[in-house]
Amino acid sequence: MLPINTAAMKHNDLAKKVKELRTKKGYSQEELAEQAQLNLRTIQRIEAGKTEPRGDTLKRLALALDVAADELINWTEQEDNSFLVLLNLSGLTFIAFPLFGIFIPLALWIMRREKVRHVREVGRKLINFQITMCILGYGSLMAFFIMKITHTSFTIFEMLPSIPGFNLSGEFVLVLFIIFYAFNILVFIFNSIRSYHGKQVIYQPAIPFLR
């Protein structure tokens, strides 16, 4: 959590931003309240730095001021690199159970995406990466076992040179699966370090399920 004085500074910055945008539009507080369909007292408290707009209030305010909601959200978000590190590390829960690596980061992302700066971006990239890797990794493993059960031809394995004591149609896939797990672990640790130092995360490959 931010120190109290830092949080107060964030409130004051947002208050100044709202007042600046309102003045730029030529609105009085009463006119802004009418345009945003909000109580005048709410507008007064926001501009006085006594309250922080969230959810529907934030969206109404942004619409009335003709700015993207994200622009105002950026003034309400707090810097918290420790939470970003936690969010990245939460992806490692896939080791215990594959779906944990999706649902736990998703829960953290939903809880804090409008409160901590960069959480929306980091969470979106992480979850897209994890879903993609689940599809690729476990999809490939399932396809292998289906081929094994149905005795579908393993032409690609037959073309590879035989290694004594090494079953290409079994151990080879197991090795690939271990590499897949190791790659995932390294990616989460790598991005945790990047978040700690305030750098952008890199999650690839990733299908953009969440935008």
C-alpha positions, 0 to 999 in steps of 0.5 A: 500500500502507498503511504498516506501522504502519497495516496493523498497526493494521488487524490489531489492530482486526480482532483486537479485533472478533473477540474482542468478538464472541466474548465477546458470544456467550459463547464461549471460544476453544476453543468458537469454534474448534469452532463455526467448524470452525477450528484453535484456533491459528488463532483465537489468531493472529487475536485476537492480530493475527498473521494476517488471516482470508481466504476460507473462514476468514473465512466460517466465522468470520462464520457462527460469530459470527452476523454477515455476512461483509461486517461482518468484511471491513470490518475487513480492508479497507484504504483505497486511493483511488488504486486506486479511481481506477485501477479507474475509469480502467480502464473507459477501455480500452473505447476500444482495444477494447470488451470491454477496458472490461469484462474489465480492470475485472472482473480488477481488481475480482476481485483486490482486492474483499476487500482494498480498501474500496469496491472491491466497490461501485465495481467492481460499478457500473462493470461493470454500467454498461459492460455496459449501455452495450455492449448499448445502444451496439453493439446499436443500431449493429448494428440500424442496419446490419441495417436498412441491409443488409435495406433496412428502412424508415428512417421516422424519418429520412424524417420529419426535415428534410433537411440539405444534405450530411448523410445522416440515415441514416448520418452521424446515427447516426455522430454519435450513436455519437460522443456515446455514446463521449464520454459514456462517457469523461466518466462514467469521468473524473467517477467517478475524481475522485469516488473520489479525493475519497472520494465514491460513484460514480454509474454510470447507466444500468446494468442490475444484472447483478452484485449 
